[in-house]
Amino acid sequence: MIKITSEELLRYLYKETSEQKAAIIRAALQTDWNLREAYEKLVNAAKNLNEISLSPRQETVNKILEYASKRQVPVS
């Protein structure tokens, strides 16, 4: 049995493996339930990452704008 690492699973998930390696991983996912479970966790984590919406706090934006207004360079 070939050992497939979590890094290889991640590359497979994002289609960054060679076709040969992808075929090996696909075959392993069909027979190795522990590997399949690990892959499903990666799939779910990737979906959750895509749903996260990040934005800075308003306080941070205000500080940046305040700093920028003090640093304006006059146009000649």
Secondary structure, 3 states (H helix, E strand, C coil): CCCCCHHHHHHHHCCCCCHHHHHHHHHHHHHCHHHHHHHHHHHHHHHHHHHCCCCCCHHHHHHHHHHHHHCCCCCC
